[in-house]
Amino acid sequence: MADARYDVVGIGNAIVDIIGRCDEALLAKIGAQKGSMRLVDADEITRLYAEMGAGVEISGGSAANTIAGIASFGGRASFIGTVANDEFGKIFAHDIRSIGVTFTAPLASGTAPTSRSLILVTPDGERTMHTFLGISTSLGEKQLDLELIRNSAILYLEGYLFDEPDAKRSFHLAVQTAKSAGRKVALSLSDGFCVDRHRAEFLDLIRSGIDILFANESEIKSLYQTESFELAAESARNDTKLAVLTRSGKGSIILGDGRTVSIAPEPISEVVDTTGAGDLYAAGFLFGYARGMSLEISGRLASLAASEIISHIGARPAVPLQQFARDRGVIS
Amino acid sequence: MADARYDVVGIGNAIVDIIGRCDEALLAKIGAQKGSMRLVDADEITRLYAEMGAGVEISGGSAANTIAGIASFGGRASFIGTVANDEFGKIFAHDIRSIGVTFTAPLASGTAPTSRSLILVTPDGERTMHTFLGISTSLGEKQLDLELIRNSAILYLEGYLFDEPDAKRSFHLAVQTAKSAGRKVALSLSDGFCVDRHRAEFLDLIRSGIDILFANESEIKSLYQTESFELAAESARNDTKLAVLTRSGKGSIILGDGRTVSIAPEPISEVVDTTGAGDLYAAGFLFGYARGMSLEISGRLASLAASEIISHIGARPAVPLQQFARDRGVIS
């Protein structure tokens, strides 16, 4: 296997987040389940936007957040995703490149706008998302940069992309390409409802070719249709080489190589906005793992990155994570 | 004089702020003077944006921030300004309406985009702005809602609008309309360089029809071309009914009715981003003054609002200012 030019290449929806505060009453009124992500159409996103308070626009997208986090740690990272030739598309491309990520996709022409996600943040810091998938699902096989995939030590995929048939096909081609080149493949389950929609296909993919599986408690329980986190975790251990499972305030566990490594959550003074916590956890872990660090250190980097992201609004790091981790003595 | 339906109507540039961190070296490289606002063309804004790190997009605009702040205090506020039918225009209209401001302008069609300002925030919290004036300067006389002006106790104008001949003419018509209806007129000088560009006209306007003049130290010194703040302040006292002069960390003074009222700065733990400090100071003062509160209390509300806005990114209040001021016992 040739040396990889990149530590990680991510494939995911390229999304701009519109983040606003909301109270519990508004969630009840619109019938939203707190902490979930729901796909909505153009009419519904317009209606929900009108209900919401003043917002802040920040680049987002689950795998894109992870890739930005890896670059912030000093990792060599690249991203494959589609944006339109509109204001939000220009913002997305600028922001991801400004942090040093290789992002070669041109602004796509067409009628669909750049994808956006309305993120309602309740006073407890939890986020509830409504995503209007515009052009980001137009990720056909011809848009895949296979050379980039062959040149990356790890291919990282976001489960959300399974929601669109075109993107799903690209997903499978990307996995085959990475495997043939001797690379590792990582998958994030993204969301419990996303798992519900694609359970059988996710299980097939995980059992046949995923090296590293990222999931939170509700996602892994949904995948194995059990109320027991312990049972779900043991199933994941059997199905993948490495299962990385997060449990919010209870920390996380990493199962693999016949071991179970527990990672304590990082202490934090105030949770401002949990948007991106899972994405940045994956960033820290993948950066450490790609650089050959131990599961313990990779997990610690994961936990550190998550703690940074929930201390402010938005799902992209506010400070360079490399310095953040150095200041805490985790890397040199 | 009939009772006013609105406490304040503001006229200004409708702008979306693109806020990003930057170091002192970048300011030196692009030759920017820290703390200033410079107008740039489409090419230059594109070049500067490429130099800047990842950004956050938040509705802004000087007078628009002030008006949003007045609404946040529970005041009846309205805004006159122009946005285009693009993503930034929709964001601006949504955000200002979501806080309860009357904003009736339709999304304008035309080739110019919604105006935007690149705001570079240095580690000390100071902001340096580069503004690309798109459609917001298309504020012709026919776009002025004269009925709205007649129905507002105070007309508030941002000095920046003097940079465009069309908008300047609208400005004078708005002042005449307000005066004829027996209303008060307030003006913010906006920026030292803006004063340099229009000194004679500003002085004419101030001496002929401004009831309340807002300026910071560098603006008032520039207006009267003196290095002495005390001399400048005495000149302002002679030229207007009420001069409200801010001095950053040194607090502010209000000169009028033969009195000089000193307002201490509000203690604050950390200055995150000074964007909007002057705008929100004006909001607190105008809200108090329009409601018949004393100069002391109006000044205290001004100082409180400024302290809230510099404690976070962006120039719009993150919490309702009415509650913020109630919690501190300044209003009931």
Interface residues (C-beta under 8 A of the other chain):
Chain A: I18 Y49 A50 M52 G53 A54 G55 V56 E57 I58 S59 A68 D86 E87 F88 I91 H94 D95 I96 S98 I99 P113 I313 G314 R316
Chain B: I18 Y49 A50 M52 G53 A54 G55 V56 E57 I58 S59 A68 D86 E87 F88 I91 H94 D95 I96 S98 I99 P113 I313 G314 R316
